[in-house]
Amino acid sequence: MQATSLSFCAVVGDAADPLAAREHKETPHAYRSAFQRDRDRVIHARAFRRLAGKTQVFTHRDSDHFRSRLTHTIEVTQIARTAAAALDLNEDLAETLALVHDIGHPPFGHAGEQALDRQLQRYGLHFDHNLHALRIVEYFEQRYAGFRGLNLTLAVREGIIKHSRDYSLAEHPELRAYLLDELPPLEAQLIDLADEIAYLTADMDDGVEAEILSPGDLCRNVSLFEEFYRKMEIRYPDTAPKLLFHEALKRMLNALVNDLVVNTHRRVMEGEIDSLVAVRHAGRRLAAFSEEMEQRRHQAKQYLLQELYHAHYLERDHALAEEIIAGLFQHWIRHPLELPMHHETQIASEGAPRVIADYIAGMTDHFISEQWGHVQASRKK
Ligand code: MG
């Protein structure tokens, strides 16, 4: 058995496991597990393909090398699988949860999400990408004759809701089926941290590509990066800073994943957690960085918040995201009949603001820009 094995806490996912149950009963597959089937359903979903056209942090205005939501998702998946495998957890479940974790994100990255939320707040509502992701897999994806949605297992739907935050039953009675008074399994807990590791390192990479950040600035402000960069300078003298940067960055990523694996294992052992039931009732999330690594991660994140996410370079994109989302949202509030026909019944039951938000959230950067172009052109007529 591996030194860091937590197989006794893993989600089993076999035919007898209630977490592998689906709302609509299906015959087990000859050679794919329930979570492998869920993974394949996510990959074949239209919403998954649209991630290729959604901004992560940088649009593809200046470089095709920046991450999109899709390539970010693949990087999170790689990290989640590595950590789940090292901990002997259910790798298929972790992989599926990572692949689906950003499926509910609107166009234009974080700025788009904030703009959409601001519009909904005017009607006493909120935009939440986890809840939107659940609506996508339960309702909007239509691939089966017998039911709506992808009919995913309970474990995957629970993980979509709970991987990054806790929801109270009082505020969300509609989520009763998702065991809100219990913590999610470790496979789901890992996703949020795999996401952190992926975007922290990727955003440093893209930030240097965009020439907003430099290896020198990173050394002065991010101790974890500096530690590895200095070692690489000694090991590879006379090597271009760009290569030292990549050598340092991948070591930083590896150190974060290693710390997550070792520390999560340590917390389970120290808490005398011996089963999935105990994970669910541990009182705190067990997947976590060590205290020291958490401080260094925080330092890196704060630096990126100050220097990258609010950089002048990105301001134009953020302003455009706000203009387009606010403009289209208000246009459709005034002219709901201009929405595609099939939205009519949904408007009757859920109201125009929610339906418009769902429609906008599903769009790619390209499609929403095109829609905005049509609206502006029709106004000029
Ligand atoms: Mg993410």
Boltz pocket constraint, residues with backbone or C-beta under 6 A from the ligand:
constraints:
  - pocket:
      binder: B
      contacts: [[A, 72], [A, 76], [A, 101], [A, 102], [A, 195]]
      max_distance: 6.0
